[in-house]
């Protein structure tokens, strides 16, 4: 019998790899209001990366995405406070800054965890751009609050300068920006190649830096934000991931959450998930976008989604806990 070629063997090895996109929330790096420093966030990052390395030890090739809402807010607030002396930082640049800073935290935590376990693995952060449609209706109806609260006088001045502002439940005025639907991850091919080479990739942070193509096809940064779960789902489809896992604050998804008749859900089909969305079981800005993102992943060709908390990732992969989504 002829000996298989090196090329055939390589393809066979790659075919055995299980690829997962794991989305970590930006709020998960901030345990509470008294633990917001960079060092506090790094300690939280170490905890999440410990559980993800458990997953890698099980044979998964992993892309780690993350939220960045609080971190962008910190940078933007510093920019506001320093505006009398330094130029302000555009929102897309704030997103890029947080991708680098959070990626650094994750890389350092992964390096140390790999070293402790004697694992020959390396991680890399990819500053990731996400293309959106310039005609997305979100641009006509900005709705995502960002930045600090303002007095009405300041808000009206900012409005004259082109900002969209809203009064926020009696607490003051805030800027709102568009949150368009992601269409394409610019660096998806690079991320796929890095995964194939065995790297753990940190990418599509904050859903990706929102950009659009102008009339010439050049990329232009936008004052907008992308839902990190939607961006992560899109990346998972573009790299043909076997699993899309969202790491959040709860072990499982529930209906009638925090009510006497609360019910934890172990397995959901897309039809069941859509039914619960229509019935209003999932809170906007909390569980709703997570469930919607997994539905998007499944509708676009994905086969398996999981929502669970970091400490239960290993058990969820064994089918022992978490909420599992299928077509």
C-alpha positions in Angstrom: 0.0 0.0 0.0 1.3 3.5 -0.9 2.4 5.7 1.9 0.2 8.8 2.4 1.8 12.0 1.2 2.8 14.7 3.7 0.1 17.0 2.2 -2.6 14.3 2.7 -1.4 13.8 6.3 -1.5 17.5 7.0 -5.1 17.8 5.7 -6.1 14.8 7.8 -4.7 16.4 11.0 -6.4 19.8 10.2 -9.7 18.0 9.7 -9.5 16.6 13.2 -9.2 20.1 14.8 -12.2 21.3 16.6 -12.5 25.1 16.4 -14.5 27.2 18.8 -15.1 31.0 19.2 -15.4 31.9 22.9 -17.0 35.3 23.6 -16.0 36.8 27.0 -17.9 39.8 28.3 -16.1 43.1 28.9 -18.1 43.4 32.1 -16.6 40.0 33.3 -13.3 41.8 33.7 -14.8 44.1 36.3 -16.1 42.2 39.3 -17.7 45.3 40.9 -17.3 49.1 41.3 -14.4 48.7 43.7 -12.4 46.4 41.4 -12.0 48.4 38.2 -8.3 49.1 38.0 -6.1 47.5 35.3 -4.7 45.1 37.8 -8.1 44.1 39.0 -9.1 43.4 35.4 -6.0 41.3 34.8 -6.8 39.2 37.9 -10.3 38.6 36.4 -8.7 37.8 33.0 -6.5 35.2 34.6 -9.6 33.4 36.0 -11.3 33.3 32.6 -8.2 32.3 30.7 -7.6 29.4 33.2 -11.0 27.9 32.2 -10.4 28.5 28.5 -7.0 26.7 28.8 -9.0 23.7 30.3 -10.9 23.8 27.0 -7.7 23.9 25.0 -6.4 20.9 26.9 -9.4 19.0 25.7 -8.3 19.5 22.1 -10.1 22.7 21.1 -8.5 25.3 18.9 -9.9 28.6 20.3 -10.5 32.1 19.1 -11.3 34.3 22.1 -13.4 37.4 21.6 -14.3 39.9 24.2 -16.5 42.8 25.1 -15.0 46.3 25.7 -17.9 48.5 26.8 -16.6 49.6 30.2 -13.0 49.9 29.0 -14.0 52.1 26.0 -16.0 54.2 28.5 -12.9 54.7 30.7 -10.8 55.8 27.7 -13.4 58.2 26.4 -13.9 59.7 29.9 -10.2 60.3 30.2 -10.3 61.9 26.8 -13.1 64.2 27.9 -11.3 65.3 31.1 -8.1 66.0 29.2 -9.8 67.8 26.2 -8.7 71.2 27.5 -5.1 70.1 26.9 -5.0 67.2 24.5 -6.9 66.1 21.4 -10.0 63.9 22.0 -9.8 60.2 21.0 -12.3 59.1 18.3 -14.5 56.3 19.2 -13.1 53.9 16.7 -9.6 54.5 18.1 -10.9 53.8 21.6 -12.0 50.4 20.3 -8.6 49.8 18.8 -6.9 50.8 22.1 -9.1 48.4 24.1 -8.5 45.5 21.7 -4.7 45.9 22.3 -5.0 46.4 26.0 -7.4 43.5 26.7 -5.5 41.3 24.2 -2.3 42.0 26.1 -4.0 41.0 29.4 -5.3 37.7 27.8 -1.9 37.0 26.1 0.0 37.4 29.4 -2.5 35.3 31.3 -2.4 32.6 28.7 1.4 32.5 28.5 1.6 32.1 32.2 -1.1 29.4 32.3 0.5 27.5 29.4 3.9 27.6 31.1 2.4 26.2 34.4 0.9 23.3 32.5 3.9 22.6 30.3 1.9 23.3 27.2 3.7 24.5 24.0 1.1 27.0 22.9 1.3 30.6 22.0 -1.4 33.3 21.7 -1.7 36.4 19.5 -4.0 39.3 19.4 -5.4 40.5 16.0 -6.7 44.1 15.9 -9.9 43.4 14.1 -12.0 45.6 11.8 -15.7 44.9 11.1 -17.4 46.2 8.0 -20.9 47.5 8.4 -23.5 48.7 5.8 -23.4 52.5 5.5 -27.2 52.3 4.9 -27.9 50.4 8.1 -31.0 51.9 9.7 -29.1 52.1 13.0 -27.4 55.2 11.7 -30.8 57.0 11.4 -31.7 55.9 15.0 -28.6 56.0 17.3 -29.6 54.1 20.5 -26.4 52.9 22.3 -25.5 55.1 25.3 -21.8 55.6 25.7 -19.5 57.9 27.8 -20.3 59.8 31.0 -23.4 61.7 32.0 -23.7 65.4 31.1 -25.7 68.4 32.2 -28.3 69.5 29.8 -26.3 72.6 28.8 -23.3 70.6 27.9 -25.4 68.0 26.1 -27.0 70.8 23.9 -23.6 72.1 23.1 -22.5 68.7 22.0 -25.7 68.3 20.0 -24.9 71.4 18.0 -21.4 69.9 17.3 -23.1 66.8 15.7 -23.7 64.4 18.6 -26.9 62.5 19.2 -27.8 62.9 22.9 -30.6 61.6 25.1 -31.8 62.1 28.6 -31.2 58.9 30.6 -33.9 58.2 33.2 -33.4 61.4 35.2 -29.7 60.7 35.7 -28.5 63.2 33.2 -27.8 63.3 29.4 -25.6 60.9 27.5 -24.3 60.5 24.0 -25.9 57.8 21.9 -24.3 56.2 18.8 -25.4 53.7 16.2 -25.0 50.0 16.7 -25.1 48.6 13.2 -25.3 44.9 12.2 -21.8 43.5 11.3 -21.5 42.4 7.7 -17.9 41.1 7.3 -14.8 40.6 9.5 -11.8 42.1 7.5 -9.2 39.9 9.2 -11.1 36.7 9.2 -8.7 35.0 6.8 -5.7 36.0 8.9 -7.5 34.6 12.1 -8.3 31.3 10.3 -4.6 30.9 9.2 -3.3 31.6 12.7 -5.7 29.0 14.1 -4.6 26.4 11.5 -1.0 27.1 12.6 -2.0 26.3 16.2 -2.1 29.7 17.7 -4.7 30.8 20.2 -6.2 33.9 18.7 -7.7 36.9 20.6 -9.8 38.8 18.0 -12.9 40.7 17.1 -12.7 42.5 20.4 -15.8 44.6 21.1 -17.4 43.1 18.0 -14.6 44.6 15.9 -13.8 48.2 15.2 -16.7 49.5 13.0 -15.6 50.6 9.6 -17.4 51.1 6.3 -16.2 51.1 2.7 -16.4 54.5 0.9 -17.1 55.1 -2.7 -13.5 54.1 -3.6 -13.6 50.9 -1.5 -11.3 52.4 1.2 -12.1 51.7 4.8 -13.3 54.5 7.0 -13.6 54.3 10.8 -17.0 55.1 12.3 -18.3 56.6 15.5 -20.4 53.5 16.3 -20.3 50.3 18.3 -20.9 46.7 17.3 -22.5 44.2 19.6 -19.6 41.9 20.5 -21.8 38.7 20.4 -23.1 39.6 16.9 -19.5 40.2 15.8 -18.3 37.0 17.4 -21.1 35.0 15.8 -20.2 36.4 12.3 -16.5 35.5 12.8 -17.5 32.0 14.0 -19.3 31.5 10.7 -16.6 33.1 8.6 -13.9 30.7 10.0 -16.3 27.7 10.0 -16.1 27.2 13.7 -17.6 24.0 15.1 -18.8 25.8 18.3 -19.8 29.3 19.3 -19.7 29.6 23.1 -20.7 32.7 25.0 -19.2 33.0 28.5 -21.5 35.1 30.8 -22.5 35.5 34.4 -25.0 32.6 34.7 -24.5 28.9 34.3 -27.6 28.5 32.1 -30.2 30.6 30.3 -33.6 30.9 32.1 -37.1 31.8 31.2 -39.1 33.8 33.8 -35.7 34.9 35.2 -35.7 36.0 38.8 -39.4 35.1 39.2 -41.0 32.4 41.4 -41.6 30.2 38.3 -38.0 30.6 36.9 -37.0 27.7 34.7 -33.4 26.9 33.7 -33.0 25.7 30.1 -30.6 22.9 29.1 -31.3 22.5 25.4 -32.9 24.8 22.9 -33.7 24.5 19.2 -33.7 27.7 17.1 -37.6 27.5 17.0 -37.8 27.3 20.8 -35.3 30.2 21.2 -37.3 32.4 18.8 -40.5 31.6 20.6 -39.1 32.6 24.0 -37.7 35.8 22.4 -41.2 36.7 21.1 -42.6 36.0 24.6 -40.2 38.6 26.0 -38.2 36.2 28.3 -34.8 37.6 27.6 -33.8 41.1 28.7 -32.6 43.6 26.1 -28.9 44.5 26.6 -28.4 41.3 28.7 -29.4 37.8 27.6 -31.4 38.8 24.5 -28.4 39.7 22.2 -26.6 36.6 23.3 -29.5 34.3 22.3 -30.0 36.3 19.1 -26.3 35.9 18.2 -26.3 32.2 18.6 -29.5 32.0 16.4 -27.6 34.0 13.8 -24.6 31.6 14.0 -26.9 28.6 13.6 -28.9 30.2 10.7 -25.7 30.9 8.8 -24.5 27.3 9.0 -23.2 26.8 12.5 -24.1 23.6 14.3 -23.7 24.1 18.1 -23.9 27.0 20.5 -23.5 27.1 24.3 -24.1 29.8 26.9 -22.6 29.3 30.3 -20.3 30.9 32.9 -16.5 30.6 32.8 -16.1 28.2 35.7 -18.5 25.7 34.0 -17.0 25.8 30.5 -15.4 22.4 30.9 -18.5 20.7 32.2 -20.6 22.4 29.5 -18.4 20.9 26.8 -19.1 17.5 28.3 -22.8 18.2 28.1 -23.2 18.3 31.9 -24.4 21.9 32.2 -24.9 25.1 30.2 -27.6 25.9 27.7 -27.0 24.1 24.4 -28.5 25.4 21.2 -29.0 23.5 18.0 -30.9 23.9 14.7 
